[in-house]
Amino acid sequence: MPYILYLETATRICSVAVAKNDNLISIRETSVANSHSSIITLFAEEAIKSANIGFKDIDAVCVSKGPGSYTGLRIGVSTAKGFCYALNIPLIAVNTLQSMAKFYSIAHPEKSDEKALLCPMIDARRMEVYTAFFNKDTNVVRETAADIIDENSYSEILLKNKVIFFGDGAGKCRKILSHHSNAIFSDEVCVSAQGMIPFAWQKYQNKEFENIAYFEPYYLKDFIATKPKK
């Protein structure tokens, strides 16, 4: 019965969890900005201790691979690789948007709609978001993309489907897309390591592991350096 350590750092949420098989045992989370590098290893230690096991009992590490924050993804992936090298265990990676969709369905079963699509959104620059569309079973309906939002965005999809928009990128899209009667907005950010568990457990069973030496986060776009605000 394997134990898997989960690291989610793709957004401002830092979430670390431990699961036995596909059952969540312990979790530590915070939304404090720019805290990932200082708390991720502490959260890992606390989550493992809370699960009443030690690092030696961890059988794999799963990391949220992106898209998302460049810095956050680098921190999560480098930490995951460090654990994998030190413990000689495999690395698993899960798409951040699919994980968000799964966690939304877990956290809000009462809002589940057979026909509604789930659209997690991660805030990017200006009116741009990283997003994808999923059905109620979190199967991909439209692949991950970086979209610049305007009043015509997703018109064809919204014409035929109710869509639940959520995540830290959904807020800035509300005014632009709310004229669609099928557009539903949730204020829930819905980012948690818990959302990765079903996908990682399946990958673990199928031995779908990443190459630790060569694995890179899924940035989706090239990093653009900016000067810090004074």
N, C-alpha and C positions, 0 to 999 in steps of 0.2 A: 504494500500500500504506500505509494510514493508521496512524498511531501514536495510541493512546488512553492518557491518564493516568487512573488509578483511585485514588479516595480512599475509604477505609473507616474511619469514626470513630463508628459508631452504638453501639458498646459500649466496654469498657475497652481493647480492642485497637485500636491505630492501625496501619493497613496501607496502604501506598502502592505501586502497581505501574505498570509500563508494558508494554503489549502491542502487537505489530504484527499487524494484522488480529485474529485470535483466538488468537494465540500469545504466551504470557507470555515477556517478555524479562528483566525485572528486578523485584525486589520488596524492600521494606524494611518490617519489622514490629517492634512492641514491645507488651508487655502491661503496661507501667508505668502505673499509675493516674494520672489527671489530667495527662497529659503531651501530650495532643493539640495544644494551642495552641502549645506550644513546639517541637514537632518535626515537624509536618506539612509545613511548607514545606521544612525541611531534608531530610526523607525524599523529597520530590518532586524536589529538586535532585539528591540522590544516586541515585535511581532513574533519572532521565533521563540523568545522566552515565554510569551503569553500562550503559545501553542504547546508549551511543556516539552520542547525538543531543543536540540542544539544545532549549530551550523552543520555538523557532521551528518545530521539526519536529512538534510535537504538533498533531494534527488535531481532537481533541475531548477533553473531560473527562467522566468518569463518576463519579458520587457515589452512595454508599449512602444512600437517601432515608429509611430508617426502616421500621418503628418502632425505637425505641431510646432511648438517653440524650438528654434534651433538649439539654444542653450539648454533648455530642459531635456531635449532628446539626447544631447551629448552626455549630459550628466547621468541619465538613466542607463544608457547603453554602456558607457564606460564602467559604471558601477556593476552592472550585470555581468560584463565580461570579467571584471576583477573577481567576483564571487565564483564564476565558472572556472576560471583558471586556478584559483586557490583551492577549490573543492574538487576539481576534476569532474565536473558535471556538465550536462548539455545545456545549451541556450535555446530558448523558444521565443519567437517574436509574434505579436498580434497587432493587427491594424488598429490604430487608436479610434477611428470613427466607428468601426464595427463593434469594438468594445463599448463605446459610449451608447450605441443603439441597444446592445444587450443589457447594459445596466439600466437604461431607461425602462425597458420592458420588465426588468426584475423589480425596480423601485416603484413602478406605477402599473401594476397589473389591472387596477380598476379602470385605467384609461386605455386599455388595449382595445383595438378596433380591428376586426378581421380585414377591413379594406384599407385602413389608413397606412400610409407609408411613414417611416421614421427618417428624419433628416437631421442628424447631428451636425453642428457647425462650430468650427474652431476659428476664432478671430485671427485674421491676417492683417495686412496693411490696408489702411483706409477702408474702402467698401468691398474688400476682398475677404473671402472665407475659404477655408478648406472644408469640403463637404462631400457627402455621398448619400445615396438613398437606399433604404432597406425595407423589406416587408416585415410583417409581424414576427416572423421566425428569424429575423436578422440575416436573411439571405440578401445578397447584393442585387439591387434593381438597377442602379446606376453607379458606375465606378467612381472612385475617389478623384476629385479634381479641385483645382484652385479656381474659384468663380468670382468674378466681379459682379456685384449685385446691382441690377436696375429694375425698373417697374415691369420689364418683360421677362425677367428671369423665371424659369420653371413654369412658364405659362401653359405649355402643352401638358406637363405632368399634373398641374393643379386643375386643369380643365376636366381631367378624368378621375383624379384621386384626392382624397383628403390627405394632407401632409402635416405632420407634427414637427415643427422646427424647434430645436433646443440646442443648448450649448452656449459658450461665451461669445459666439459670433452671431447668435440669433437675434439678440437685442437690437443691434444696429440695422437689422434687416426688417424689423417689424413694420415700421412706417411705410417702407417701400413696397412690401408684399401683402400688407394686410387688406388691400382692396379685393384680394381673391377670397371668395367665401369659403374655399376649401383649405385656406392657410390657417393653421392653428399654432399658436406660439406658447411655449412653456418657459417659465423663468428658471426652471431647473437646469443647472450646469451639467449634471449627470456624467461626471468623470470619476471613475473609481477603479482601482485594481480588481475589484470584484467582477467587473464586466469581462475581464480577460479569461476567467476561469474555465468556462465551457469550451472555448476554442483551444486553450492551451492543453487542457486535459485530453482532448481529441488528438492534438498534435503529438503529445507525449506517447500516447498509445500507438500511434502510427510511426513513431520515431522520426517525425518531421522536425529535425533540429537544424539550427543555423551553424554556419562555419564561424566559430568564435573569432578567428584571426581576421577574417575578411568582412564580417557583417558590418553594415553601416545603417544608420537610421534612414527612414523614408522621409526625406525632407520635402519632397514634392517640388520645391523651388530652390534655386541657388540662394545661399546666404548673402544678404546685403548689409554691410557694416554701416552704422550711422554714428554720428557724433552724439555723445551724451548731452542731455539738456542741462543747462547751467541753472 
